[in-house]
Amino acid sequence: MFIVIQRIEVKPDQRQHFVLCWRTVHEAIEQQCGSLGSRLHATEDGMYIGYVQWPDRDTWETCELPAQYAQVDDSMRAACASMETLYELEVVMDLPGSSDRTET
């Protein structure tokens, strides 16, 4: 599994718009490109951290959304003051959360 983590600074008056666009874009990358899910976190200082799981690096690098999502992606990016990829990570170990474990 391959993980991409981004730090995103959103223009203050664009936060709600950004979150709606982010959801649409990330649902599309899951359906159209095969991502394994995304998470968006807000920090105390108003930044966002986006976390996307991919089967592998190649799937991430070759993801191209259909044209119908280009306008939403552009709108999402326009709502940002900055968007920086912090990490590109290969998963070494993945342990399930306690709610995913079964007792034997």
Backbone as a chain_set.jsonl record, in Angstrom:
{"seq": "MFIVIQRIEVKPDQRQHFVLCWRTVHEAIEQQCGSLGSRLHATEDGMYIGYVQWPDRDTWETCELPAQYAQVDDSMRAACASMETLYELEVVMDLPGSSDRTET", "coords": {"N": [[0.849, -1.164, 0.0], [0.432, 2.294, -0.618], [0.891, 5.59, 0.507], [-0.16, 8.98, 0.469], [0.448, 12.088, 1.84], [-0.742, 15.283, 2.422], [-0.319, 18.779, 3.134], [-2.527, 21.398, 3.506], [-3.364, 24.699, 2.95], [-6.13, 26.583, 3.27], [-7.966, 29.229, 1.854], [-9.437, 31.539, 4.076], [-12.199, 32.283, 3.67], [-13.071, 30.287, 2.062], [-13.346, 27.767, 3.093], [-15.611, 26.002, 3.558], [-16.46, 25.559, 0.917], [-14.124, 24.396, -0.129], [-14.009, 21.947, 1.346], [-16.324, 20.62, 0.426], [-15.702, 20.349, -2.311], [-13.336, 18.85, -2.079], [-14.316, 16.443, -1.083], [-15.893, 15.543, -3.284], [-13.917, 15.289, -5.294], [-12.23, 13.368, -4.117], [-13.919, 11.186, -3.748], [-14.267, 10.621, -6.405], [-11.621, 9.901, -7.191], [-11.402, 7.542, -5.856], [-13.448, 5.967, -7.043], [-12.851, 6.159, -9.808], [-10.073, 5.885, -10.132], [-9.132, 4.038, -8.357], [-8.235, 4.496, -5.71], [-7.738, 3.738, -2.232], [-9.176, 4.988, -0.335], [-9.688, 8.05, 1.524], [-8.778, 10.618, 3.852], [-9.555, 13.612, 5.547], [-8.197, 15.987, 7.598], [-8.485, 18.536, 10.087], [-6.358, 20.989, 11.431], [-5.389, 22.566, 14.55], [-4.53, 25.116, 13.971], [-5.881, 25.901, 11.731], [-5.117, 24.742, 9.335], [-5.265, 22.082, 6.881], [-4.895, 18.558, 6.727], [-4.479, 16.172, 4.376], [-4.997, 12.784, 3.609], [-4.315, 10.064, 1.669], [-4.89, 6.793, 0.575], [-3.4, 4.371, -1.475], [-3.258, 1.551, -3.746], [-0.681, 1.162, -4.734], [2.324, 2.966, -5.713], [2.373, 3.415, -8.487], [-0.348, 3.369, -9.259], [-1.247, 5.719, -8.054], [0.382, 7.63, -9.385], [-0.487, 7.413, -12.023], [-3.115, 8.138, -12.029], [-5.768, 9.684, -13.556], [-8.318, 11.825, -13.625], [-11.598, 11.727, -15.098], [-12.71, 14.17, -17.511], [-15.028, 15.452, -16.605], [-14.633, 15.951, -13.917], [-12.688, 17.845, -13.767], [-13.295, 20.604, -13.502], [-14.269, 20.752, -10.88], [-12.014, 19.904, -9.471], [-10.224, 21.958, -10.179], [-11.571, 24.109, -8.992], [-11.449, 23.367, -6.314], [-8.67, 23.528, -5.895], [-8.3, 26.25, -6.387], [-9.418, 27.325, -4.148], [-7.483, 27.125, -2.327], [-4.701, 28.453, -0.523], [-2.248, 27.312, -0.418], [-0.89, 24.105, -1.278], [0.723, 21.308, -0.348], [2.669, 18.443, -0.848], [3.58, 16.434, 1.709], [4.524, 13.892, 2.415], [5.331, 10.836, 0.773], [4.627, 7.64, 1.089], [5.544, 4.238, 1.665], [3.747, 1.543, 2.916], [4.723, -0.261, 5.713], [3.795, -1.851, 7.764], [0.503, -2.748, 8.671], [-1.793, -2.536, 11.009], [-4.933, -3.629, 12.214], [-7.54, -1.52, 13.57], [-8.891, -1.484, 16.934], [-11.627, -1.92, 16.748], [-11.775, -3.464, 14.536], [-10.78, -5.895, 15.177], [-11.179, -9.298, 16.137], [-12.147, -11.333, 18.856], [-10.677, -14.363, 19.972]], "CA": [[0.0, 0.0, 0.0], [1.162, 3.539, -0.772], [0.152, 6.671, 1.16], [0.247, 10.351, 0.169], [-0.025, 13.019, 2.863], [-0.583, 16.675, 1.995], [-0.721, 19.88, 4.006], [-3.294, 22.314, 2.666], [-3.827, 25.945, 3.556], [-7.316, 27.017, 2.537], [-8.341, 30.624, 2.07], [-10.44, 31.523, 5.158], [-13.58, 32.376, 3.209], [-13.307, 29.193, 1.118], [-13.241, 26.472, 3.78], [-16.764, 25.127, 3.289], [-16.386, 25.211, -0.506], [-13.002, 23.463, -0.275], [-14.371, 20.628, 1.887], [-17.278, 20.005, -0.506], [-14.963, 19.956, -3.523], [-12.398, 17.79, -1.711], [-15.094, 15.203, -1.009], [-16.244, 15.131, -4.644], [-12.693, 14.85, -5.982], [-11.701, 12.142, -3.525], [-14.832, 10.091, -4.1], [-13.968, 10.304, -7.806], [-10.369, 9.156, -7.334], [-11.664, 6.18, -5.393], [-14.254, 5.265, -8.041], [-12.268, 6.193, -11.151], [-8.645, 5.579, -10.165], [-8.816, 2.908, -7.493], [-7.644, 4.768, -4.394], [-8.293, 2.893, -1.174], [-9.844, 5.839, 0.642], [-9.059, 9.32, 1.871], [-9.197, 11.272, 5.081], [-9.201, 15.015, 5.624], [-8.121, 16.4, 9.001], [-8.258, 19.958, 10.35], [-5.441, 21.234, 12.538], [-5.806, 23.652, 15.441], [-4.166, 26.418, 13.403], [-6.67, 26.172, 10.535], [-4.617, 24.023, 8.162], [-5.842, 20.758, 6.655], [-3.991, 17.474, 6.351], [-5.173, 15.168, 3.573], [-4.335, 11.48, 3.66], [-4.928, 9.213, 0.65], [-4.298, 5.46, 0.461], [-3.386, 3.816, -2.832], [-2.715, 0.187, -3.769], [0.747, 1.263, -5.01], [2.745, 4.263, -6.251], [2.003, 3.519, -9.899], [-1.773, 3.729, -9.34], [-1.32, 7.153, -7.721], [1.021, 8.44, -10.421], [-1.199, 7.331, -13.307], [-4.52, 8.54, -11.853], [-6.261, 10.826, -14.32], [-9.77, 11.896, -13.503], [-12.329, 12.115, -16.303], [-12.855, 15.614, -17.709], [-16.161, 15.988, -15.852], [-14.186, 16.328, -12.582], [-11.637, 18.862, -13.87], [-13.766, 21.882, -12.976], [-14.342, 20.629, -9.421], [-10.631, 19.862, -9.007], [-9.702, 23.325, -10.326], [-12.243, 24.935, -7.984], [-10.869, 22.981, -5.033], [-7.319, 24.09, -5.831], [-8.418, 27.709, -6.331], [-9.793, 27.672, -2.78], [-6.297, 26.932, -1.487], [-3.565, 29.37, -0.558], [-1.121, 26.431, -0.731], [-1.117, 22.661, -1.164], [2.066, 20.746, -0.386], [2.812, 17.027, -0.505], [4.561, 16.279, 2.781], [5.099, 12.549, 2.425], [4.929, 9.739, -0.101], [5.051, 6.576, 1.994], [5.229, 2.825, 1.477], [3.313, 0.947, 4.18], [5.558, -1.357, 6.178], [2.923, -2.705, 8.556], [-0.838, -2.186, 8.81], [-2.531, -3.268, 12.037], [-6.316, -3.163, 12.289], [-7.975, -0.853, 14.795], [-9.522, -2.41, 17.892], [-12.971, -2.28, 16.309], [-11.644, -4.426, 13.435], [-10.241, -7.148, 15.711], [-12.149, -10.236, 16.726], [-11.599, -12.125, 19.954], [-10.697, -15.811, 19.746]], "C": [[0.903, 1.239, 0.0], [0.293, 4.683, -0.239], [0.727, 8.02, 0.726], [-0.385, 11.256, 1.217], [0.287, 14.438, 2.398], [-0.992, 17.631, 3.105], [-1.349, 20.943, 3.115], [-3.692, 23.531, 3.492], [-4.955, 26.459, 2.682], [-7.591, 28.48, 2.865], [-9.5, 30.66, 3.068], [-11.89, 31.553, 4.692], [-13.975, 31.244, 2.26], [-13.366, 27.814, 1.777], [-14.394, 25.521, 3.468], [-16.74, 24.653, 1.832], [-15.28, 24.179, -0.746], [-13.397, 22.058, 0.176], [-15.347, 19.913, 0.96], [-16.577, 19.526, -1.775], [-14.015, 18.799, -3.236], [-13.126, 16.451, -1.674], [-15.423, 14.677, -2.406], [-15.025, 14.577, -5.383], [-12.209, 13.522, -5.426], [-12.639, 10.95, -3.674], [-14.559, 9.66, -5.537], [-12.658, 9.53, -7.948], [-10.514, 7.73, -6.805], [-12.399, 5.387, -6.471], [-13.546, 5.129, -9.387], [-10.821, 5.706, -11.214], [-8.24, 4.436, -9.24], [-8.096, 3.245, -6.204], [-8.372, 3.914, -3.361], [-8.942, 3.708, -0.067], [-9.006, 7.046, 1.008], [-9.59, 9.806, 3.204], [-8.736, 12.719, 5.023], [-9.286, 15.425, 7.088], [-7.919, 17.904, 9.069], [-7.32, 20.082, 11.542], [-5.953, 22.402, 13.378], [-5.528, 25.028, 14.844], [-4.851, 26.694, 12.066], [-6.168, 25.53, 9.255], [-5.396, 22.708, 8.028], [-4.715, 19.794, 6.304], [-4.844, 16.446, 5.621], [-4.328, 13.914, 3.479], [-5.047, 10.581, 2.661], [-4.157, 7.901, 0.574], [-4.456, 4.964, -0.975], [-2.868, 2.384, -2.783], [-1.194, 0.196, -3.945], [1.05, 2.639, -5.615], [2.279, 4.453, -7.691], [0.537, 3.922, -10.071], [-1.959, 5.211, -9.046], [-0.783, 8.01, -8.87], [0.25, 8.456, -11.736], [-2.668, 7.733, -13.209], [-4.811, 9.793, -12.67], [-7.783, 10.803, -14.243], [-10.403, 12.248, -14.837], [-12.563, 13.628, -16.321], [-13.98, 16.217, -16.877], [-15.772, 16.425, -14.438], [-13.152, 17.454, -12.601], [-12.064, 20.19, -13.251], [-13.833, 21.859, -11.446], [-12.929, 20.625, -8.835], [-10.006, 21.261, -9.085], [-10.289, 24.245, -9.263], [-11.697, 24.64, -6.588], [-9.497, 23.619, -4.871], [-7.343, 25.615, -5.738], [-8.79, 28.189, -4.932], [-8.6, 27.607, -1.822], [-5.292, 28.064, -1.647], [-2.298, 28.577, -0.871], [-1.549, 24.976, -0.538], [0.25, 22.006, -1.382], [2.03, 19.263, -0.035], [3.931, 16.909, 0.517], [5.288, 14.952, 2.694], [4.495, 11.684, 1.339], [5.501, 8.496, 0.57], [4.648, 5.188, 1.518], [4.857, 2.254, 2.837], [4.214, -0.248, 4.498], [4.723, -2.365, 6.957], [1.588, -1.995, 8.72], [-1.608, -3.05, 9.802], [-3.958, -2.746, 12.09], [-6.581, -2.433, 13.597], [-8.696, -1.84, 15.696], [-10.931, -2.799, 17.471], [-12.952, -3.298, 15.176], [-11.186, -5.806, 13.933], [-11.367, -8.014, 16.255], [-11.434, -11.033, 17.812], [-11.7, -13.605, 19.585], [-10.734, -16.576, 21.022]], "O": [[2.002, 1.218, 0.555], [-0.906, 4.731, -0.511], [1.943, 8.183, 0.626], [-1.591, 11.203, 1.456], [1.419, 14.755, 2.031], [-1.882, 17.342, 3.904], [-0.775, 21.338, 2.099], [-4.271, 23.416, 4.572], [-4.761, 26.738, 1.498], [-7.462, 28.908, 4.012], [-10.451, 29.891, 2.927], [-12.733, 30.888, 5.294], [-15.08, 31.241, 1.718], [-13.428, 26.801, 1.081], [-14.165, 24.355, 3.147], [-16.976, 23.477, 1.555], [-15.477, 23.208, -1.477], [-13.146, 21.085, -0.536], [-15.207, 18.712, 0.733], [-16.834, 18.421, -2.252], [-13.896, 17.875, -4.04], [-12.618, 15.447, -2.171], [-15.249, 13.488, -2.677], [-15.099, 13.525, -6.017], [-11.818, 12.64, -6.189], [-12.177, 9.81, -3.721], [-14.613, 8.472, -5.853], [-12.585, 8.594, -8.744], [-9.822, 6.82, -7.262], [-12.015, 4.259, -6.779], [-13.638, 4.084, -10.031], [-10.391, 5.172, -12.237], [-7.124, 3.926, -9.333], [-7.412, 2.389, -5.643], [-9.481, 3.435, -3.599], [-9.226, 3.187, 1.012], [-7.788, 7.065, 0.827], [-10.693, 9.457, 3.626], [-7.657, 13.015, 4.511], [-10.313, 15.235, 7.738], [-7.257, 18.484, 8.208], [-7.465, 19.372, 12.537], [-6.847, 23.134, 12.955], [-6.212, 25.998, 15.172], [-4.456, 27.609, 11.344], [-6.742, 25.755, 8.19], [-6.095, 22.289, 8.951], [-3.723, 20.164, 5.676], [-5.808, 15.916, 6.174], [-3.112, 13.972, 3.296], [-6.251, 10.354, 2.783], [-2.927, 7.895, 0.516], [-5.507, 5.122, -1.596], [-2.116, 2.034, -1.874], [-0.495, -0.648, -3.384], [0.137, 3.379, -5.981], [1.839, 5.54, -8.065], [0.219, 4.734, -10.94], [-2.741, 5.884, -9.717], [-1.411, 8.988, -9.276], [0.333, 9.429, -12.485], [-3.39, 7.674, -14.204], [-4.172, 10.83, -12.489], [-8.437, 9.882, -14.733], [-9.814, 12.987, -15.627], [-12.605, 14.274, -15.274], [-13.895, 17.379, -16.482], [-16.504, 17.193, -13.815], [-12.781, 17.962, -11.542], [-11.278, 20.829, -12.551], [-13.489, 22.846, -10.795], [-12.678, 21.269, -7.817], [-9.332, 21.691, -8.149], [-9.575, 25.073, -8.695], [-11.506, 25.55, -5.781], [-9.196, 24.19, -3.822], [-6.49, 26.205, -5.076], [-8.509, 29.332, -4.572], [-8.704, 27.987, -0.655], [-5.061, 28.565, -2.747], [-1.381, 29.093, -1.509], [-2.441, 24.667, 0.252], [0.852, 22.13, -2.449], [1.427, 18.873, 0.965], [5.082, 17.24, 0.235], [6.504, 14.882, 2.872], [3.309, 11.785, 1.026], [6.718, 8.317, 0.617], [3.537, 4.992, 1.025], [5.58, 2.461, 3.812], [4.432, -1.123, 3.66], [4.912, -3.574, 6.83], [1.546, -0.776, 8.889], [-2.024, -4.162, 9.476], [-4.172, -1.536, 12.017], [-5.928, -2.694, 14.608], [-9.071, -2.925, 15.251], [-11.391, -3.894, 17.797], [-13.97, -3.924, 14.879], [-11.208, -6.775, 13.174], [-12.37, -7.515, 16.765], [-10.254, -11.36, 17.683], [-12.672, -14.042, 18.969], [-10.754, -17.807, 21.004]]}, "num_chains": 1, "name": "protein.A"}
